[in-house]
Amino acid sequence: MSLPNFFIIGAAKAGTTALYWHLAEHPQVFMAEIKETNFFAYEPDERGRPVYGDPRLHHFPVRSLREYEALFARAHASAVGEASPIYLEAPSAAARIQSMCPHARIICALRHPVERAYSDYLMFLRNQGMSFEPQRDFSPEAEWLQPGSHWMRTSRYHEPLQRYFAVFPRRQIHVLLFDDLCRDPLATVQGIYRFLGVADDFVPNLETPHNVGGLPAHMWLERLFHLGANVRRRLEPLLPRRFTDGLRRLRAANMQRAPQLPAELQARLTEHFADDIERTSRLIGRPLDAWLARIYLRRRAGDAESAAARV
């Protein structure tokens, strides 16, 4: 069978699109032409409906093993992979990947859970053709802010990652931070090359923006990009790189920075994730104190106010 020997499993909105393209550029790497095949997350119930997934958020373009194998039939590279962020959140994906690809290497990018949830929600609004409304979207009653919402649930990393650590040896798992990718993209990407056993001196194109977040200046243009996304994915391997890079730059130019989360809301939401952040830190063997900084500042401010009240 023609199957991948590595997977980018997520997290969503943590740089997976950029990683996909930086890996696809490498001459010793073959990436599936469809990003987000979602094959190992697809399980139909008795009516043929996906057991896991929200139809507003997930689609399953590859559902049979034959279709999946066909994606890699032309792979003649030492590293063969695909990228599907749903694999981190889908409960059965880790075990299904391990059962068919036990020697696969697993790449996971993590982002501050509040920032990830906010960015993911903004993408949802863009894809639905909805505008951002601060009064609605920063309200305590906002859909995305509820503890059981998809956006908040998928920002809890410990349990999903633990599923991979339970079935794969630690040496086959590489966890990086979105902060690393922003601060030093070349060193971060070359570290992944090294993990995959390909030449780590290759320099990818780091100038072209990939899946830039934010709010569209012109919603009609964003809708056009969204409607043509599936067609674009199919045609991209056949089109000149200069043309496809130009499309990405055009889309990025249409994006504006989203309003910052109010500091108090950011701190309160981070407090919600504090326990999961600490457990994730222990699991991956890396300090995540910077993610908790806003909580410390909030607590200090609260202590100072209490002390002032007692004087």
N, C-alpha and C positions, 0 to 999 in steps of 0.2 A: 504494500500500500504506500501511496505517496502522502505522507503526513508531515506536519511541522515538527521541528526539534526545539522550537522555543515559542513562547507566547508572551505578548504584552497584555496583562490582565486588567489594567486599570491603574489608578482610579479615574473615573470620568472627570474631565476638566482639570486634570493634573499633568497635562502636557503629552498625552498619549498620541495625539495627531502629529505633533512635532517629532516625537520619537519614531513613529511609523515612517515618516519621510526621511529622517536622518539615517535610519537603518536601510530603507529601500535604495538609497543612493550608493551604499557600500557595494563594491564589486564582488565581494564574497558572500553577500547576503541576498536572499530571495524573500520578498514579502508578497503575501497573497494580494492580488489586485483589488480585492474588496476589503476595505477596512471595515471592521465590525461585521464579520461573517456571522458571529453570535451562535455558531453551530453547536458548541458544547453547552450552551444555555437553553437550547430549544428542546422541550419535552412536551409533546401534545397529550392532552387528556383524551377521554373516550370520544369527545366530540371534535377532536383535532385542534383544540384551542391550546395555546401555550400555558403550561402550568405556572411558569414564572414570567412576569413582565407586564408592563402597563402599555396598552396599545397606543396611548398618547406619546409614549417615550421610547418604546422599543419596537424594532422590526426584525424579522428573521429572514434574510434574503437567501440563506443556505440551510436547507432542512434535511437533506439526505446525505448519507456517506458518499454516495457516488458524486453528487454535486461538489461536496467538500474536497474529495480527492482530486477532482478535475482542476481545482484551483492551483494545485501543486504539481501537476503532471509535467510541467516544463521546468521544474526547479532543478537546476544543476549548480548548486552552491553548497558550501559547507554549513552555512546557517540558513535555515528555512523557517519562516515564522509568519505569524499573523497577529493582529491587534484587535481585541474586543473587550472594552472596559466593563461590559456586563459580566464578564467571567469572575470579577472580584465579588460582585454582589449576589449572583445567582447561587443558591445553596448547593446545587448538585454539580456545578461546573468543575470544581477541583477534583473530585473523585472521578468524574467522567474523563477529564484530560489525563489523569494518572493511569486509568485503566487502558487507554489506547496509546498513550505516549509517556511511558513511565520514566524515560530518561530525558524528557524535555526540560529545558531551562525556563524559569519563570521570572518575568520582569514586572515589577510593580512600582508605580510612581504614586506618592502620597502628597497631599496638599493640606494645609491648615483646614480642618473640617468645616469651619464657618465660611471661610473664603470659597471653599469648594462648593458647598451647598448654595451659596449666593450666586456664584458663577453658573452653576448648573440650572438654577431657577431662571436666571436671565436668558440662558439658551432656550429653555422651555418657552418663555414668552416670545422670543424671536421666532421659533419654529411654529408657534401657534398664530403668529401674526398679531400678537397682542402688544400693547404699549405698556411701559413701566409707569406705575402710579405710586409715588412715595407714600401718599396717605393710605393707600390700600396695602402696599407691599412691605412697608415698615411697621404696619399695625400689628399688635400682639395676636390678632385674630387671623393674620395672613396665612393662607394655605401652606406655604412652604415652611413656615416657622413652627408648625405643630410637630411635637416629638415623633408622631407616627407617620409623618409625611415621607414620601420617597426621598426627598432631598436631605432630610435630617437623618433618616435611617442609613442611607448609603454613605454618610460621612463618618460612620462608626466603623473603624477599620479592624479592630482587634479580632473579633469573631470571624469575619470573612478571611483575613490573612491566616488565622490559626488553622483554617481548613486546609490551606496549602502546606503549611509547616507540618501538619499531621500526616500528609501522604507523600511529600517530597523531601529528600534530604536537604538540609540547610544550604549545602554547597550549590544546589541547583536553583536557589532563589536569590534574586538580586533586587533589593529595595532601595529606591532613591527618593529624594524629596523634590518637589516642584521648585522649592527655593534654590536647590543646587542647579537645576536647569536654567533658572533665571540668572543666577549669579555668575556661573561659569559653564555655559552650555557645551563648549568644546571638550573640556575635561570630563564633564558628566557623560556625554555621548561616547567619548573614547573609552571611558570606563566600562560602558556597556559592550562596546566592541571587544574589549579584553575579556569580559565575562563570557562572551559567546565564542571566544577562541579565534577571532578573525583579526586581521591587521589593525592595530590600534593607532596607527599614525595617519589613517585616512582622515581628511578634513571635509565634512559635508558642507552644504550650503546653509549657512546660519542666518542669512540675510532675509530670505523670504518668510513672511509671517504665515503661521499655520493656525487655522481655527481660532482667530482672535476673538476674545470675549468683549462684552460691553453692550452698548445700545446703538442700534442703527440710526444714522442721521436721516436716511431715506428708507422708510419701511418697504416701499415698493421694490427697491433694489435688493434688499435682503430677502424678500419673498421670492424674487426671481432666482436668486442663488439657491434658496432652499428648494424650490420646485425642481430645479435642474440638477440637484445634488446627485441623485441616483444615476442619471445619464452621464454626468461629469465623471463619476467614479468609474464607470464602464469604459469611457472613452479616453481617460487620462493616460493610460499606458501607451495609447496610439498617437497621442498629440505631442508636439514639440514641447520640451520642458519650459522653454521661454514663454510659450503661450499660457501654459497652466500656471506658471509662477506669476504671470501678469494678472490672471484672474484672481489669484489669492491676494495680490497687492491691492487690486481694485476693491475687493470685499473688505480688506483691512482698513482701507482709506474711508470706507463708509461707516466704520465703527467709531463711536465716541465712548469716552470713559464713563462708566456708570457712576451714579452717586455713591459716595462712601457710606458704608453702614454706620449709623450713629454709634459713637463710642460706647455708650451704655448698653446698647443692644448687642454689639460685638462682644463685650465682656460677659454679658449675661449668657449668651449662646455658647461662648467658650467654656463657661462654668458647666454648662450642660454636658460638654464633651470631656471634661477634665479627667474623669476616671478612665475613660476609653483611651485618651491620649497617653496616660501614664502606663496603661497595660500594653498599648501598642509599642511604646518606647522600649519596654522590657523585652517584648517579643522580637523586635528587629535589632536590639542591641545598640540603639542610638538615642542620645538625649534629644528630647523634643521640648526643652524648656522654653525656647523662643515662642512656641505656640501658646504657652500658658502665661506669657508676659502680661497680657491685658488683665488677666485675673489677679495677678499680684498687684498691679497698679490699682485696680478697683478695690481690693481688700485694704491696701494701704490708705487709700482715700477714705474708705469707710472707717478705719481705725482712727485716722486723724480727725474726722468729723465727730466721732464718739468722744475722743479725748477733749476736743474743743467744747463739746456740750457739757462735759463734767467740770470744766474750769469755772 
